[in-house]
């Protein structure tokens, strides 16, 4: 029986696991593997070993800590629930203080949050731990309802939205913080299918005078490439 | 060996995930999502896109845990290989080096870095040391092409163009480098 040469398979496999083959080279690899048959021990060993090497290369990098809530969000999606984060409702005694601070702009928030707010209050909100931010500012424009909620002097802010149209295919919304007249990247987001949004942004408003939302390519942009569809004045609020 | 114990634990988690065990899913997520995120961010250079890639990879695992075939290697390599594959696909789809370069600068400037506070229960420092050592011991020209492929998501032909090298040279450097990594990372366990 003729001994098969594994040089070409090894060459292609070792590049394939690094993601470095062109489509036509993948086809050659598939053809060669097929020619060797499904029980080619050396082929299987090469595939396993080089796959293992590629997987291990990821450990050369320092791990990146995940943003708060990312794990829960992923688990919720795994369960088949919508991706939107459910706000933790503070204890009853905090409600009046919090809602007093919201003013008229809270209406949009209440509309968005009403469903689970009623549910959680009815079910005993004392078990919850977080406190809602004391300031909520609405965006103005033509792209649905969006508000930003934050606690002055505390890092992090929430974006809350409703009736947000889905961005065009291959596009996302990107939120910008205007500081000294320059837009600083905030985050990219897509609303849920029903047009709602609740997401945490790990950013500091700092000297932000205004915020804006533009439609950008799904890879996100480093600078706005379109006119804002929503804007909010932060300093005058 | 710590790595073997780690793999035993991973397979146990995967077995439980097959029964719909959410805690097991969280367990695997906590072990590998920080590494997966580092890898995805390195390749796509866009934190938002990287999150999407990592999330999709773990959701795919949850929905179809039987996709893992232990004959093809460890759980962690399979999982991170999946993330890498998705990240490279995303880079190829976007096909815009200019945007990536701009995004990289901006992302580094504006995205919070939690790496100081991350806690990884895996015996990752040992693993990291082994992988970094193996990479450092490669001849520079071999390391360069492997890093461009793996961490930048470039194809061999793109690297040949970028480095003004014959494609055959890039291919031979890749093969020689990968053989050395195989010997260093896999050979030592046998």
Interface residues (C-beta under 8 A of the other chain):
Chain A: X10 X11 X14 X15 X17 X18 X19 X20 X21 X22 X25 X44 X47 X48 X49 X50 X51 X52 X53 X54 X55 X56 X57 X58 X59 X60 X61 X62 X63 X64 X65 X66 X67 X70 X71 X73 X74 X75 X77 X78 X79 X172 X184 X185 X186 X187 X188 X189 X202 X203 X217 X218 X219 X220 X221 X222 X223
Chain B: X22 X25 X26 X29 X30 X33 X34 X35 X36 X37 X38 X39 X41 X42 X44 X46 X48 X49 X51 X55 X58 X59 X62 X63 X71 X72 X73 X74 X76 X77 X78 X79 X80 X81 X83 X84 X85 X88 X90 X94 X96 X99 X100 X102 X103 X105 X106 X107 X110 X112 X113 X114 X115 X117 X118 X120 X124 X127 X128 X130 X131 X132 X135 X146 X149 X150 X153 X154 X155 X156 X157 X159 X171 X174 X175 X178 X179 X181 X182 X185 X186
